[in-house]
Amino acid sequence: MNDLRINAARLWDSLMQLARIGATPKGGVKRLTLTEEDRGARDLFCRWAREAGLAVEVDGIGNIFARRAGTDPSLPPIVMGSHLDSQPSGGKFDGAYGVMAGLEVLRTLNDAGVRTRAPLEVVSWTNEEGSRFRPVMMGSGVFTGVFRLDEVRAQEDLDGKTVGGELARIGYAGNARPHKLGGYFEAHIEQGPVLENEGKTIGVVQGALGQRWYDVTIIGQDAHAGPTPMELRKDALIAASRFVLEVNRIAREFPDYARGTVGFMLVKPNSRNVIPGEVHTAVDFRNANLSTLDAMCEALKRACSAIETECRVAIELRETVHFKPCEFDATLVGHVRAAAAALGHAHRDIVSGAGHDAVSVARVAPAAMVFVPCAGGISHNEIESATPADLAAGCDVLLHAALKAAGVAGASRAAA
């Protein structure tokens, strides 16, 4: 069984076929959740899963589970997966690799005639990115009880369309219920530069940074740009500018891998000769230590109070995401490390700076992740790139880690 390998050409071909759905001129993908492009990706995955003999189910938030039966149906499944939705200018591998790698593992086991004791599943989680609908990691969050299904289905995008309505429109409002998982593995590009810089093929992921996100509304007073003296203005955009600098300052001053980002801003009335009276923006704070993450948020609140006084505005912070720092299961992490070593791949322990569905799943089941390098550490970008060899190596590690967790019940046809 140690010499079993995935079909690298088939994995690459599947990724390239999937990348045609929502393809962008610069070589990336735009596959926002619950759009026509997302439906196309879902349909293709489901077709491939059924062609592989897998039983496909969809739950109430649109998560897709494709199951390969084990010899002991009393055992909970070992699950592999990620997501098929993308950022507005996303890449071909973020999320999609984890789903296609899981599918390739099951195709490989079919080819070799290998049976496992526990069932194996591939999952495609709904709306991991959170770019069209909030919250981020929506599907895995509903599955694990982090979010309520009814509340999430009522969430609206900027056009007023709801999650529930769009799920029904594209045909992925299912009725499967959450089920117990025996373990969860997620293969993913690193989305950072560490593996590439150190010449490592596999990242053995120990856990992920905690996250706290806020939607922010800054209310001033819109007024004519000409007659209103500078000292009498209540300029919401000036306040927002100070706010952005404070977020950056806090992230630079705090320890424990602190991160702080403002990546969204909507200015009203957005006219060149009107003083901005209202700004909607957002904050993404991350940290490896829970107490430090909380301290960053308290520092932001103090900064907001000072900006309100200085700029004569009102600032509302509304928390939308709160994920504690995550530590993955030691046993499953050990399976990943052992597989990388046995296969002869250079590897290192690593912590994820990004959030993943594995962070949600880790609340209810053992979880682990497999990282592979991406060119320049660039992700959430149309030029995102990874080599076929690295992707195959990560999928081979996924294969052997999942086999270890599920237990092998039979030999290959060739061996038989």
MIGUTOR-983334 format. One record per residue (C-alpha): y, x, z; residue number from 1. Coordinates in nm, 2 decimals. Layout:
<sites>
<site y="Y" x="X" z="Z" num="NUM"/>
...
</sites>
This chain:
<sites>
<site y="0.00" x="0.00" z="0.00" num="1"/>
<site y="0.24" x="0.30" z="0.06" num="2"/>
<site y="0.26" x="0.36" z="-0.32" num="3"/>
<site y="0.37" x="0.01" z="-0.40" num="4"/>
<site y="0.71" x="0.00" z="-0.58" num="5"/>
<site y="0.93" x="-0.27" z="-0.72" num="6"/>
<site y="1.00" x="-0.30" z="-1.09" num="7"/>
<site y="1.33" x="-0.12" z="-1.12" num="8"/>
<site y="1.40" x="-0.23" z="-1.48" num="9"/>
<site y="1.34" x="-0.60" z="-1.39" num="10"/>
<site y="1.57" x="-0.58" z="-1.09" num="11"/>
<site y="1.85" x="-0.43" z="-1.30" num="12"/>
<site y="1.80" x="-0.68" z="-1.58" num="13"/>
<site y="1.82" x="-0.97" z="-1.33" num="14"/>
<site y="2.14" x="-0.84" z="-1.19" num="15"/>
<site y="2.29" x="-0.80" z="-1.54" num="16"/>
<site y="2.18" x="-1.15" z="-1.65" num="17"/>
<site y="2.33" x="-1.29" z="-1.34" num="18"/>
<site y="2.66" x="-1.10" z="-1.39" num="19"/>
<site y="2.71" x="-1.28" z="-1.72" num="20"/>
<site y="2.79" x="-1.60" z="-1.52" num="21"/>
<site y="3.15" x="-1.58" z="-1.43" num="22"/>
<site y="3.20" x="-1.24" z="-1.61" num="23"/>
<site y="3.55" x="-1.10" z="-1.62" num="24"/>
<site y="3.71" x="-0.88" z="-1.89" num="25"/>
<site y="3.70" x="-0.57" z="-1.66" num="26"/>
<site y="3.33" x="-0.60" z="-1.59" num="27"/>
<site y="3.33" x="-0.79" z="-1.27" num="28"/>
<site y="3.26" x="-1.15" z="-1.18" num="29"/>
<site y="3.47" x="-1.45" z="-1.07" num="30"/>
<site y="3.22" x="-1.69" z="-0.91" num="31"/>
<site y="3.40" x="-1.88" z="-0.64" num="32"/>
<site y="3.18" x="-2.09" z="-0.42" num="33"/>
<site y="3.09" x="-2.44" z="-0.54" num="34"/>
<site y="3.25" x="-2.40" z="-0.89" num="35"/>
<site y="3.08" x="-2.44" z="-1.22" num="36"/>
<site y="3.01" x="-2.06" z="-1.22" num="37"/>
<site y="2.85" x="-2.08" z="-0.88" num="38"/>
<site y="2.63" x="-2.37" z="-1.00" num="39"/>
<site y="2.52" x="-2.16" z="-1.30" num="40"/>
<site y="2.42" x="-1.88" z="-1.07" num="41"/>
<site y="2.23" x="-2.11" z="-0.84" num="42"/>
<site y="2.05" x="-2.28" z="-1.13" num="43"/>
<site y="1.94" x="-1.94" z="-1.26" num="44"/>
<site y="1.81" x="-1.82" z="-0.92" num="45"/>
<site y="1.62" x="-2.15" z="-0.87" num="46"/>
<site y="1.47" x="-2.13" z="-1.21" num="47"/>
<site y="1.35" x="-1.77" z="-1.16" num="48"/>
<site y="1.22" x="-1.86" z="-0.81" num="49"/>
<site y="1.01" x="-2.15" z="-0.94" num="50"/>
<site y="0.88" x="-1.93" z="-1.23" num="51"/>
<site y="0.76" x="-1.69" z="-0.96" num="52"/>
<site y="0.57" x="-1.98" z="-0.79" num="53"/>
<site y="0.81" x="-2.01" z="-0.50" num="54"/>
<site y="0.88" x="-2.34" z="-0.32" num="55"/>
<site y="1.26" x="-2.41" z="-0.34" num="56"/>
<site y="1.45" x="-2.61" z="-0.08" num="57"/>
<site y="1.82" x="-2.67" z="-0.03" num="58"/>
<site y="1.98" x="-2.77" z="0.30" num="59"/>
<site y="2.29" x="-2.98" z="0.38" num="60"/>
<site y="2.54" x="-2.70" z="0.33" num="61"/>
<site y="2.38" x="-2.58" z="0.01" num="62"/>
<site y="2.18" x="-2.28" z="0.13" num="63"/>
<site y="1.88" x="-2.22" z="-0.10" num="64"/>
<site y="1.55" x="-2.11" z="0.04" num="65"/>
<site y="1.27" x="-2.00" z="-0.19" num="66"/>
<site y="0.94" x="-1.96" z="0.00" num="67"/>
<site y="0.62" x="-1.76" z="-0.08" num="68"/>
<site y="0.34" x="-1.89" z="0.14" num="69"/>
<site y="0.16" x="-1.66" z="0.39" num="70"/>
<site y="-0.20" x="-1.68" z="0.50" num="71"/>
<site y="-0.09" x="-1.80" z="0.85" num="72"/>
<site y="0.13" x="-2.11" z="0.81" num="73"/>
<site y="0.19" x="-2.12" z="1.18" num="74"/>
<site y="0.41" x="-1.80" z="1.16" num="75"/>
<site y="0.78" x="-1.83" z="1.09" num="76"/>
<site y="0.89" x="-1.67" z="0.77" num="77"/>
<site y="1.04" x="-1.33" z="0.72" num="78"/>
<site y="1.35" x="-1.39" z="0.51" num="79"/>
<site y="1.55" x="-1.17" z="0.27" num="80"/>
<site y="1.87" x="-1.26" z="0.10" num="81"/>
<site y="2.25" x="-1.26" z="0.08" num="82"/>
<site y="2.49" x="-1.47" z="-0.14" num="83"/>
<site y="2.58" x="-1.55" z="-0.50" num="84"/>
<site y="2.95" x="-1.64" z="-0.46" num="85"/>
<site y="3.22" x="-1.38" z="-0.52" num="86"/>
<site y="3.58" x="-1.29" z="-0.46" num="87"/>
<site y="3.83" x="-1.41" z="-0.73" num="88"/>
<site y="3.81" x="-1.06" z="-0.88" num="89"/>
<site y="3.47" x="-0.95" z="-0.75" num="90"/>
<site y="3.20" x="-0.72" z="-0.86" num="91"/>
<site y="2.85" x="-0.76" z="-1.00" num="92"/>
<site y="2.66" x="-0.64" z="-0.69" num="93"/>
<site y="2.83" x="-0.77" z="-0.37" num="94"/>
<site y="2.59" x="-1.04" z="-0.24" num="95"/>
<site y="2.40" x="-1.08" z="-0.57" num="96"/>
<site y="2.21" x="-0.76" z="-0.50" num="97"/>
<site y="2.07" x="-0.89" z="-0.18" num="98"/>
<site y="1.94" x="-1.21" z="-0.34" num="99"/>
<site y="1.80" x="-1.04" z="-0.65" num="100"/>
<site y="1.64" x="-0.77" z="-0.43" num="101"/>
<site y="1.46" x="-1.03" z="-0.23" num="102"/>
<site y="1.34" x="-1.21" z="-0.54" num="103"/>
<site y="1.22" x="-0.88" z="-0.68" num="104"/>
<site y="1.02" x="-0.81" z="-0.37" num="105"/>
<site y="0.84" x="-1.14" z="-0.41" num="106"/>
<site y="0.79" x="-1.08" z="-0.78" num="107"/>
<site y="0.64" x="-0.74" z="-0.70" num="108"/>
<site y="0.40" x="-0.88" z="-0.45" num="109"/>
<site y="0.29" x="-1.14" z="-0.70" num="110"/>
<site y="0.22" x="-0.87" z="-0.96" num="111"/>
<site y="0.02" x="-0.67" z="-0.71" num="112"/>
<site y="-0.17" x="-0.97" z="-0.57" num="113"/>
<site y="-0.05" x="-0.88" z="-0.22" num="114"/>
<site y="-0.07" x="-1.16" z="0.04" num="115"/>
<site y="0.12" x="-1.15" z="0.37" num="116"/>
<site y="0.03" x="-1.31" z="0.70" num="117"/>
<site y="0.37" x="-1.46" z="0.75" num="118"/>
<site y="0.55" x="-1.65" z="0.48" num="119"/>
<site y="0.83" x="-1.47" z="0.29" num="120"/>
<site y="1.15" x="-1.63" z="0.18" num="121"/>
<site y="1.45" x="-1.55" z="-0.02" num="122"/>
<site y="1.77" x="-1.72" z="0.07" num="123"/>
<site y="2.11" x="-1.76" z="-0.11" num="124"/>
<site y="2.37" x="-1.85" z="0.15" num="125"/>
<site y="2.66" x="-2.07" z="0.06" num="126"/>
<site y="3.02" x="-1.94" z="0.07" num="127"/>
<site y="2.98" x="-1.60" z="0.24" num="128"/>
<site y="3.31" x="-1.48" z="0.10" num="129"/>
<site y="3.53" x="-1.76" z="0.23" num="130"/>
<site y="3.78" x="-1.71" z="-0.05" num="131"/>
<site y="3.79" x="-2.07" z="-0.17" num="132"/>
<site y="3.69" x="-2.25" z="0.15" num="133"/>
<site y="3.71" x="-2.14" z="0.51" num="134"/>
<site y="3.53" x="-2.03" z="0.72" num="135"/>
<site y="3.38" x="-1.71" z="0.59" num="136"/>
<site y="3.00" x="-1.69" z="0.61" num="137"/>
<site y="2.99" x="-2.07" z="0.60" num="138"/>
<site y="2.63" x="-2.13" z="0.50" num="139"/>
<site y="2.47" x="-1.89" z="0.74" num="140"/>
<site y="2.71" x="-2.01" z="1.01" num="141"/>
<site y="2.60" x="-2.38" z="0.97" num="142"/>
<site y="2.24" x="-2.28" z="0.96" num="143"/>
<site y="2.26" x="-2.09" z="1.29" num="144"/>
<site y="2.48" x="-2.34" z="1.47" num="145"/>
<site y="2.80" x="-2.14" z="1.47" num="146"/>
<site y="2.97" x="-2.42" z="1.27" num="147"/>
<site y="2.91" x="-2.79" z="1.26" num="148"/>
<site y="2.79" x="-2.93" z="0.93" num="149"/>
<site y="3.02" x="-3.23" z="0.93" num="150"/>
<site y="3.33" x="-3.03" z="1.01" num="151"/>
<site y="3.25" x="-2.77" z="0.74" num="152"/>
<site y="3.18" x="-3.03" z="0.48" num="153"/>
<site y="3.53" x="-3.17" z="0.54" num="154"/>
<site y="3.70" x="-2.84" z="0.48" num="155"/>
<site y="3.94" x="-2.85" z="0.18" num="156"/>
<site y="4.05" x="-2.59" z="-0.08" num="157"/>
<site y="4.41" x="-2.55" z="-0.19" num="158"/>
<site y="4.36" x="-2.84" z="-0.44" num="159"/>
<site y="4.24" x="-3.08" z="-0.17" num="160"/>
<site y="3.88" x="-3.07" z="-0.28" num="161"/>
<site y="3.62" x="-3.08" z="0.00" num="162"/>
<site y="3.31" x="-2.87" z="0.06" num="163"/>
<site y="3.10" x="-3.19" z="0.08" num="164"/>
<site y="3.24" x="-3.33" z="-0.24" num="165"/>
<site y="3.19" x="-3.01" z="-0.43" num="166"/>
<site y="2.84" x="-2.97" z="-0.31" num="167"/>
<site y="2.76" x="-3.32" z="-0.44" num="168"/>
<site y="2.94" x="-3.25" z="-0.77" num="169"/>
<site y="2.73" x="-2.94" z="-0.85" num="170"/>
<site y="2.41" x="-3.09" z="-0.73" num="171"/>
<site y="2.34" x="-2.87" z="-0.42" num="172"/>
<site y="2.39" x="-3.11" z="-0.13" num="173"/>
<site y="2.03" x="-3.09" z="0.00" num="174"/>
<site y="1.86" x="-3.23" z="0.30" num="175"/>
<site y="1.64" x="-2.95" z="0.43" num="176"/>
<site y="1.67" x="-2.88" z="0.80" num="177"/>
<site y="1.73" x="-2.54" z="0.96" num="178"/>
<site y="1.40" x="-2.37" z="1.05" num="179"/>
<site y="1.29" x="-2.09" z="1.27" num="180"/>
<site y="1.30" x="-1.74" z="1.12" num="181"/>
<site y="1.06" x="-1.46" z="1.22" num="182"/>
<site y="1.31" x="-1.20" z="1.09" num="183"/>
<site y="1.58" x="-1.14" z="0.84" num="184"/>
<site y="1.66" x="-0.85" z="0.61" num="185"/>
<site y="1.97" x="-0.82" z="0.39" num="186"/>
<site y="2.01" x="-0.55" z="0.12" num="187"/>
<site y="2.37" x="-0.48" z="0.03" num="188"/>
<site y="2.59" x="-0.22" z="-0.13" num="189"/>
<site y="2.77" x="-0.03" z="0.14" num="190"/>
<site y="3.12" x="-0.14" z="0.03" num="191"/>
<site y="3.25" x="0.19" z="0.18" num="192"/>
<site y="3.24" x="0.56" z="0.08" num="193"/>
<site y="3.02" x="0.71" z="0.35" num="194"/>
<site y="2.68" x="0.72" z="0.18" num="195"/>
<site y="2.82" x="0.85" z="-0.15" num="196"/>
<site y="3.03" x="1.12" z="0.02" num="197"/>
<site y="2.73" x="1.24" z="0.22" num="198"/>
<site y="2.48" x="1.22" z="-0.06" num="199"/>
<site y="2.26" x="0.97" z="0.12" num="200"/>
<site y="2.07" x="0.70" z="-0.06" num="201"/>
<site y="1.99" x="0.46" z="0.22" num="202"/>
<site y="2.21" x="0.34" z="0.51" num="203"/>
<site y="2.01" x="0.22" z="0.81" num="204"/>
<site y="2.26" x="-0.04" z="0.94" num="205"/>
<site y="2.28" x="-0.05" z="1.32" num="206"/>
<site y="2.52" x="-0.35" z="1.34" num="207"/>
<site y="2.86" x="-0.47" z="1.23" num="208"/>
<site y="3.22" x="-0.48" z="1.35" num="209"/>
<site y="3.34" x="-0.79" z="1.54" num="210"/>
<site y="3.60" x="-1.00" z="1.36" num="211"/>
<site y="3.88" x="-1.23" z="1.46" num="212"/>
<site y="4.07" x="-1.40" z="1.19" num="213"/>
<site y="4.39" x="-1.61" z="1.22" num="214"/>
<site y="4.58" x="-1.85" z="0.99" num="215"/>
<site y="4.95" x="-1.79" z="1.05" num="216"/>
<site y="5.24" x="-2.02" z="0.99" num="217"/>
<site y="5.60" x="-1.89" z="1.03" num="218"/>
<site y="5.87" x="-2.15" z="1.03" num="219"/>
<site y="6.24" x="-2.06" z="0.98" num="220"/>
<site y="6.50" x="-2.24" z="0.78" num="221"/>
<site y="6.54" x="-2.24" z="0.40" num="222"/>
<site y="6.90" x="-2.22" z="0.29" num="223"/>
<site y="7.12" x="-2.12" z="0.00" num="224"/>
<site y="7.11" x="-1.74" z="-0.06" num="225"/>
<site y="7.49" x="-1.72" z="-0.13" num="226"/>
<site y="7.68" x="-1.91" z="0.14" num="227"/>
<site y="7.45" x="-1.82" z="0.43" num="228"/>
<site y="7.56" x="-1.51" z="0.62" num="229"/>
<site y="7.29" x="-1.25" z="0.70" num="230"/>
<site y="7.35" x="-1.28" z="1.08" num="231"/>
<site y="7.29" x="-1.66" z="1.07" num="232"/>
<site y="6.97" x="-1.67" z="0.87" num="233"/>
<site y="6.63" x="-1.78" z="0.99" num="234"/>
<site y="6.44" x="-1.60" z="0.72" num="235"/>
<site y="6.07" x="-1.66" z="0.75" num="236"/>
<site y="5.98" x="-1.39" z="0.50" num="237"/>
<site y="6.17" x="-1.13" z="0.70" num="238"/>
<site y="5.97" x="-1.24" z="1.00" num="239"/>
<site y="5.65" x="-1.22" z="0.80" num="240"/>
<site y="5.74" x="-0.86" z="0.69" num="241"/>
<site y="5.78" x="-0.76" z="1.05" num="242"/>
<site y="5.45" x="-0.94" z="1.13" num="243"/>
<site y="5.26" x="-0.74" z="0.86" num="244"/>
<site y="5.39" x="-0.41" z="1.00" num="245"/>
<site y="5.29" x="-0.51" z="1.35" num="246"/>
<site y="4.93" x="-0.59" z="1.23" num="247"/>
<site y="4.92" x="-0.24" z="1.07" num="248"/>
<site y="5.06" x="-0.07" z="1.38" num="249"/>
<site y="4.81" x="-0.24" z="1.61" num="250"/>
<site y="4.51" x="-0.14" z="1.40" num="251"/>
<site y="4.63" x="0.22" z="1.39" num="252"/>
<site y="4.69" x="0.25" z="1.76" num="253"/>
<site y="4.37" x="0.10" z="1.89" num="254"/>
<site y="4.03" x="0.28" z="1.91" num="255"/>
<site y="3.67" x="0.18" z="1.83" num="256"/>
<site y="3.70" x="0.16" z="1.45" num="257"/>
<site y="4.00" x="-0.08" z="1.46" num="258"/>
<site y="4.09" x="-0.25" z="1.14" num="259"/>
<site y="4.38" x="-0.48" z="1.07" num="260"/>
<site y="4.46" x="-0.65" z="0.74" num="261"/>
<site y="4.71" x="-0.91" z="0.60" num="262"/>
<site y="4.57" x="-1.00" z="0.25" num="263"/>
<site y="4.72" x="-1.35" z="0.19" num="264"/>
<site y="5.08" x="-1.48" z="0.18" num="265"/>
<site y="5.23" x="-1.81" z="0.06" num="266"/>
<site y="5.61" x="-1.83" z="0.06" num="267"/>
<site y="5.81" x="-2.15" z="0.05" num="268"/>
<site y="6.01" x="-2.27" z="-0.13" num="269"/>
<site y="5.95" x="-1.94" z="-0.33" num="270"/>
<site y="6.28" x="-1.96" z="-0.52" num="271"/>
<site y="6.48" x="-1.64" z="-0.59" num="272"/>
<site y="6.81" x="-1.78" z="-0.46" num="273"/>
<site y="6.68" x="-1.96" z="-0.16" num="274"/>
<site y="6.62" x="-1.80" z="0.18" num="275"/>
<site y="6.25" x="-1.85" z="0.26" num="276"/>
<site y="6.20" x="-2.12" z="0.52" num="277"/>
<site y="5.82" x="-2.11" z="0.56" num="278"/>
<site y="5.55" x="-1.85" z="0.52" num="279"/>
<site y="5.17" x="-1.90" z="0.55" num="280"/>
<site y="4.97" x="-1.58" z="0.59" num="281"/>
<site y="4.66" x="-1.46" z="0.76" num="282"/>
<site y="4.52" x="-1.18" z="0.98" num="283"/>
<site y="4.19" x="-1.01" z="0.97" num="284"/>
<site y="4.12" x="-0.79" z="1.28" num="285"/>
<site y="3.80" x="-0.60" z="1.33" num="286"/>
<site y="3.66" x="-0.37" z="1.59" num="287"/>
<site y="3.33" x="-0.23" z="1.72" num="288"/>
<site y="3.41" x="-0.31" z="2.08" num="289"/>
<site y="3.46" x="-0.67" z="2.20" num="290"/>
<site y="3.71" x="-0.59" z="2.47" num="291"/>
<site y="3.92" x="-0.37" z="2.23" num="292"/>
<site y="3.91" x="-0.65" z="1.97" num="293"/>
<site y="4.04" x="-0.90" z="2.23" num="294"/>
<site y="4.31" x="-0.65" z="2.33" num="295"/>
<site y="4.42" x="-0.62" z="1.97" num="296"/>
<site y="4.47" x="-1.00" z="1.95" num="297"/>
<site y="4.67" x="-1.00" z="2.28" num="298"/>
<site y="4.89" x="-0.73" z="2.14" num="299"/>
<site y="4.95" x="-0.94" z="1.82" num="300"/>
<site y="5.05" x="-1.24" z="2.04" num="301"/>
<site y="5.31" x="-1.02" z="2.22" num="302"/>
<site y="5.44" x="-0.89" z="1.89" num="303"/>
<site y="5.48" x="-1.25" z="1.76" num="304"/>
<site y="5.69" x="-1.35" z="2.06" num="305"/>
<site y="5.92" x="-1.05" z="2.00" num="306"/>
<site y="5.95" x="-1.14" z="1.63" num="307"/>
<site y="6.02" x="-1.51" z="1.71" num="308"/>
<site y="6.32" x="-1.40" z="1.93" num="309"/>
<site y="6.45" x="-1.14" z="1.69" num="310"/>
<site y="6.42" x="-1.35" z="1.37" num="311"/>
<site y="6.48" x="-1.69" z="1.53" num="312"/>
<site y="6.16" x="-1.84" z="1.39" num="313"/>
<site y="5.85" x="-2.01" z="1.52" num="314"/>
<site y="5.51" x="-1.85" z="1.47" num="315"/>
<site y="5.18" x="-2.04" z="1.50" num="316"/>
<site y="4.85" x="-1.85" z="1.52" num="317"/>
<site y="4.54" x="-2.05" z="1.46" num="318"/>
<site y="4.21" x="-1.87" z="1.50" num="319"/>
<site y="3.96" x="-1.95" z="1.22" num="320"/>
<site y="3.69" x="-1.68" z="1.27" num="321"/>
<site y="3.56" x="-1.52" z="1.58" num="322"/>
<site y="3.25" x="-1.30" z="1.54" num="323"/>
<site y="3.16" x="-1.07" z="1.83" num="324"/>
<site y="3.05" x="-0.71" z="1.74" num="325"/>
<site y="2.69" x="-0.73" z="1.63" num="326"/>
<site y="2.39" x="-0.51" z="1.71" num="327"/>
<site y="2.09" x="-0.55" z="1.49" num="328"/>
<site y="1.73" x="-0.58" z="1.61" num="329"/>
<site y="1.59" x="-0.24" z="1.71" num="330"/>
<site y="1.24" x="-0.32" z="1.57" num="331"/>
<site y="1.36" x="-0.43" z="1.23" num="332"/>
<site y="1.61" x="-0.15" z="1.21" num="333"/>
<site y="1.31" x="0.08" z="1.28" num="334"/>
<site y="1.12" x="-0.07" z="1.00" num="335"/>
<site y="1.41" x="0.01" z="0.76" num="336"/>
<site y="1.44" x="0.37" z="0.89" num="337"/>
<site y="1.06" x="0.42" z="0.87" num="338"/>
<site y="1.05" x="0.28" z="0.51" num="339"/>
<site y="1.33" x="0.51" z="0.40" num="340"/>
<site y="1.16" x="0.81" z="0.55" num="341"/>
<site y="0.82" x="0.73" z="0.41" num="342"/>
<site y="0.96" x="0.68" z="0.06" num="343"/>
<site y="1.14" x="1.01" z="0.08" num="344"/>
<site y="1.50" x="0.88" z="0.06" num="345"/>
<site y="1.79" x="1.06" z="0.22" num="346"/>
<site y="1.92" x="0.82" z="0.48" num="347"/>
<site y="2.15" x="0.79" z="0.78" num="348"/>
<site y="2.24" x="0.54" z="1.05" num="349"/>
<site y="2.56" x="0.35" z="0.98" num="350"/>
<site y="2.77" x="0.06" z="1.11" num="351"/>
<site y="2.90" x="-0.21" z="0.88" num="352"/>
<site y="3.27" x="-0.25" z="0.87" num="353"/>
<site y="3.23" x="-0.57" z="0.67" num="354"/>
<site y="3.09" x="-0.91" z="0.78" num="355"/>
<site y="2.76" x="-1.03" z="0.63" num="356"/>
<site y="2.54" x="-1.33" z="0.67" num="357"/>
<site y="2.31" x="-1.10" z="0.87" num="358"/>
<site y="2.57" x="-1.11" z="1.15" num="359"/>
<site y="2.53" x="-1.49" z="1.17" num="360"/>
<site y="2.15" x="-1.48" z="1.15" num="361"/>
<site y="2.14" x="-1.21" z="1.42" num="362"/>
<site y="2.25" x="-1.48" z="1.67" num="363"/>
<site y="1.92" x="-1.67" z="1.63" num="364"/>
<site y="1.66" x="-1.43" z="1.49" num="365"/>
<site y="1.59" x="-1.05" z="1.46" num="366"/>
<site y="1.80" x="-0.91" z="1.18" num="367"/>
<site y="1.86" x="-0.58" z="1.00" num="368"/>
<site y="2.03" x="-0.45" z="0.68" num="369"/>
<site y="1.97" x="-0.19" z="0.41" num="370"/>
<site y="2.28" x="-0.03" z="0.25" num="371"/>
<site y="2.29" x="0.16" z="-0.08" num="372"/>
<site y="2.59" x="0.36" z="-0.21" num="373"/>
<site y="2.86" x="0.21" z="-0.44" num="374"/>
<site y="3.08" x="0.42" z="-0.66" num="375"/>
<site y="3.39" x="0.54" z="-0.47" num="376"/>
<site y="3.31" x="0.30" z="-0.19" num="377"/>
<site y="3.49" x="0.03" z="-0.40" num="378"/>
<site y="3.39" x="-0.34" z="-0.35" num="379"/>
<site y="3.56" x="-0.68" z="-0.38" num="380"/>
<site y="3.68" x="-0.54" z="-0.71" num="381"/>
<site y="3.58" x="-0.58" z="-1.08" num="382"/>
<site y="3.51" x="-0.21" z="-1.11" num="383"/>
<site y="3.25" x="-0.22" z="-0.83" num="384"/>
<site y="2.95" x="-0.01" z="-0.94" num="385"/>
<site y="2.61" x="0.10" z="-0.82" num="386"/>
<site y="2.33" x="0.30" z="-1.00" num="387"/>
<site y="2.00" x="0.15" z="-1.10" num="388"/>
<site y="1.82" x="0.42" z="-0.91" num="389"/>
<site y="2.00" x="0.36" z="-0.58" num="390"/>
<site y="1.95" x="-0.02" z="-0.62" num="391"/>
<site y="1.58" x="0.03" z="-0.68" num="392"/>
<site y="1.55" x="0.26" z="-0.38" num="393"/>
<site y="1.71" x="0.01" z="-0.15" num="394"/>
<site y="1.48" x="-0.26" z="-0.29" num="395"/>
<site y="1.18" x="-0.04" z="-0.23" num="396"/>
<site y="1.29" x="0.00" z="0.13" num="397"/>
<site y="1.34" x="-0.37" z="0.16" num="398"/>
<site y="0.99" x="-0.43" z="0.02" num="399"/>
<site y="0.82" x="-0.20" z="0.28" num="400"/>
<site y="1.03" x="-0.31" z="0.57" num="401"/>
<site y="0.95" x="-0.68" z="0.49" num="402"/>
<site y="0.58" x="-0.61" z="0.45" num="403"/>
<site y="0.58" x="-0.44" z="0.79" num="404"/>
<site y="0.74" x="-0.74" z="0.95" num="405"/>
<site y="0.53" x="-1.00" z="0.78" num="406"/>
<site y="0.20" x="-0.82" z="0.80" num="407"/>
<site y="-0.03" x="-0.76" z="0.50" num="408"/>
<site y="-0.32" x="-1.00" z="0.47" num="409"/>
<site y="-0.49" x="-0.87" z="0.15" num="410"/>
<site y="-0.51" x="-0.58" z="-0.09" num="411"/>
<site y="-0.39" x="-0.57" z="-0.44" num="412"/>
<site y="-0.59" x="-0.70" z="-0.73" num="413"/>
<site y="-0.63" x="-0.34" z="-0.85" num="414"/>
<site y="-0.77" x="-0.23" z="-0.52" num="415"/>
<site y="-0.99" x="-0.54" z="-0.50" num="416"/>
</sites>
